[in-house]
Amino acid sequence: MSSASDTFLTMQHSGHNFTSDRNSSEQDSLQLDSPHLNSDLRIESEFPEQPLAQELPGIDKGEIIVIRSTRRKRNIAAYRQGGQIVVSIPARLSKADERMVVPEMVAKIRAQEGRQVISDSALARRVIELLDQWAPEISERPFSVTWRESMKERWGSCTNMDGTIRISARLQRFPEYVRDYVLFHEGIHLRYGDHGTQFQAIIARFPQGEAAQSYLDGYEAAEIALVPPSPRVPH
């Protein structure tokens, strides 16, 4: 099968003191499909300051995006979107404060995600539960279900010859119903290797299938929108 996620943190800026406020719902209206159209936002995808790159591994690889917003006065927000960590800061925040607060917010996001990881054995049990509930006629059971960090182009894959299922680690931070949809999808492949009429009839039983597919499609669209363009190679 080929995050705006639930992880969203805000922090209030007050001079050099920062206090966490995880209940805040304030978020900039970032236009992911065309961010340059919003004059209130400035995306800093590259950081020339060497200290920040040293303190924050991954920032030089496009994994982390910092947005300066003229509408954001005190609150600093961090959240997952399109496979990247987006940190939204006030436009007037100094570079010194930026170097202090961005690593802290990224660390909070990563720490929260680390606590949410589900074990491989729990994934396998969940596939069985979903098949029992929505496809009792499928008697095949997975031999193993494993997370795959390297799976970036697909959400999951199944080899029905040996009963192995692989799930993209990106799903670790997704809503449960989206993760269940992918697990159910791959579970059906234990019986049916293609997406023919029999497969479609079974996957349609999943109660939130359309919403889950829309979530996955939106995530992929955001990933594409947030990936910096590749430099052109002169001919």
C-alpha positions in Angstrom: 0.0 0.0 0.0 1.5 3.2 -1.1 1.3 12.9 10.5 0.0 16.2 10.1 0.0 14.1 13.1 -1.7 14.3 16.5 1.6 15.6 18.0 1.2 19.4 18.4 3.0 21.4 21.1 3.0 25.1 21.8 5.3 27.2 24.0 4.9 30.8 25.1 7.9 33.1 24.6 8.6 35.6 27.3 12.1 37.1 27.0 14.4 34.2 27.7 11.9 32.2 29.7 9.7 29.6 28.0 6.7 27.8 29.5 5.0 24.9 27.9 1.3 25.2 27.0 0.2 21.9 25.3 -3.5 22.8 25.5 -3.3 25.8 23.2 -5.1 25.3 19.9 -3.5 28.3 18.1 -1.8 27.4 14.9 -0.8 29.5 11.9 -2.8 28.9 8.7 0.2 27.4 6.8 -0.8 26.9 3.1 1.0 23.6 2.5 0.2 23.5 -1.1 1.7 26.9 -1.8 3.4 28.3 1.3 4.9 31.2 -0.6 1.5 32.7 -1.2 1.1 33.6 2.5 2.9 36.9 3.1 2.7 36.4 6.9 4.9 33.4 6.8 8.6 32.9 5.9 10.0 29.4 5.8 13.6 29.0 6.8 14.5 25.6 5.4 18.3 26.1 5.6 20.3 27.2 8.6 23.7 28.7 8.0 24.4 28.9 11.7 26.7 26.0 12.4 25.9 25.7 16.2 22.2 25.0 15.4 23.1 22.3 12.9 25.4 20.7 15.5 22.7 20.8 18.2 19.9 19.6 16.0 20.8 16.6 13.8 18.5 16.4 10.8 17.9 20.1 10.4 20.3 20.2 7.4 18.5 17.3 5.7 15.1 19.0 5.4 13.6 17.0 8.3 12.9 20.2 10.3 11.3 23.4 9.0 11.2 26.7 10.9 8.5 29.2 10.0 8.7 32.8 11.0 5.2 34.3 11.3 4.4 38.0 11.7 1.0 37.0 13.2 2.6 34.9 15.9 3.5 37.3 18.8 4.4 35.1 21.8 3.4 31.4 21.2 5.8 29.0 19.6 4.3 25.9 18.0 5.8 22.6 16.9 4.0 19.8 15.1 4.4 17.0 12.6 3.3 17.7 9.0 4.2 15.8 5.9 6.9 13.7 7.5 8.7 16.8 8.8 8.8 18.7 12.1 7.5 22.2 11.6 8.4 24.8 14.2 6.4 28.1 14.0 8.1 31.1 15.8 7.4 34.8 16.0 9.0 36.7 13.1 10.8 39.0 15.6 12.4 36.2 17.6 16.1 36.6 17.8 18.5 34.1 16.3 19.9 33.4 19.8 16.4 32.6 21.1 15.7 30.5 18.0 18.8 28.4 18.6 17.6 27.8 22.1 13.9 27.1 21.6 13.9 25.1 18.3 15.9 22.2 19.6 13.8 22.1 22.7 10.5 21.9 20.8 11.9 19.3 18.4 13.1 17.2 21.3 9.6 17.4 22.9 8.0 16.2 19.6 10.5 13.3 19.3 10.1 12.3 22.9 6.3 12.2 22.7 6.6 10.1 19.5 9.0 7.7 21.2 6.5 7.0 23.9 3.8 6.1 21.3 5.7 3.3 19.5 3.7 0.1 19.3 5.6 -3.2 19.4 5.8 -5.5 16.4 4.0 -8.2 18.3 1.2 -5.8 19.1 0.9 -4.9 15.4 0.5 -8.6 14.6 -2.2 -9.0 17.2 -4.0 -6.0 15.8 -4.0 -7.4 12.3 -5.6 -10.6 13.6 -8.2 -8.6 15.5 -9.1 -6.6 12.5 -9.4 -9.7 10.3 -11.6 -11.5 12.9 -13.8 -8.4 13.1 -14.2 -7.4 9.4 -13.0 -10.4 7.4 -13.7 -13.6 9.3 -13.6 -15.6 6.1 -9.8 -14.9 5.8 -8.2 -17.6 7.8 -4.6 -16.7 6.9 -2.6 -15.1 9.7 0.6 -13.0 9.6 3.9 -14.7 10.5 5.3 -11.3 11.4 4.4 -7.6 11.3 7.3 -5.2 11.5 8.0 -1.5 11.4 10.2 -0.3 8.6 12.0 3.0 8.9 13.2 2.8 5.3 9.7 2.5 3.8 9.1 6.0 2.5 7.2 5.4 -0.8 4.6 3.0 0.5 2.5 2.7 3.7 2.8 -1.1 3.9 3.6 -4.3 2.0 2.7 -7.9 2.4 4.3 -11.1 1.1 1.6 -13.7 1.3 3.9 -16.5 0.5 5.6 -16.3 3.9 3.0 -14.2 5.7 5.3 -11.3 6.4 3.9 -7.7 6.6 6.0 -4.5 6.7 4.5 -1.2 7.9 6.0 2.2 7.3 7.3 3.7 10.6 5.7 7.0 9.6 2.4 5.4 10.8 3.7 5.4 14.3 2.5 8.9 14.8 -0.8 8.6 12.9 -4.3 8.3 14.4 -5.3 4.8 15.4 -8.0 4.5 12.7 -5.5 5.3 10.0 -3.0 2.8 11.2 -5.8 0.2 11.6 -6.8 0.8 8.0 -3.3 0.1 6.7 -3.0 -3.0 8.9 -6.4 -4.3 7.7 -5.4 -3.5 4.1 -2.2 -5.6 4.4 -4.0 -8.3 6.3 -6.4 -8.8 3.3 -3.3 -9.3 1.1 -2.6 -12.4 3.1 -5.4 -14.0 1.0 -5.6 -11.7 -2.0 -2.4 -10.5 -3.7 -4.1 -7.8 -5.9 -6.6 -5.1 -5.5 -9.3 -6.9 -7.5 -13.1 -7.0 -6.8 -12.8 -9.5 -3.9 -10.2 -7.3 -2.2 -12.3 -4.1 -2.7 -15.4 -5.8 -1.3 -13.6 -6.6 1.9 -11.7 -3.3 2.4 -15.0 -1.5 2.0 -16.2 -3.0 5.2 -13.7 -0.9 7.2 -16.0 1.8 8.8 -13.6 4.7 8.4 -11.9 3.6 5.2 -12.7 6.8 3.2 -11.5 9.1 6.0 -8.4 7.0 6.5 -7.5 7.1 2.8 -8.1 10.8 2.6 -5.8 11.3 5.6 -3.1 9.3 3.8 -3.6 11.2 0.6 -3.4 14.5 2.4 -0.2 13.5 4.2 1.4 12.5 1.0 0.4 15.8 -0.6 1.9 17.7 2.3 5.1 15.8 2.1 5.4 16.7 -1.6 4.6 20.4 -0.8 7.2 20.6 2.0 10.1 18.9 0.3 12.5 21.6 -0.9 13.0 21.5 -4.7 16.1 19.6 -5.9 18.8 21.8 -7.4 19.0 21.8 -11.1 22.0 20.0 -12.6 23.5 22.0 -15.5 23.6 20.1 -18.8 
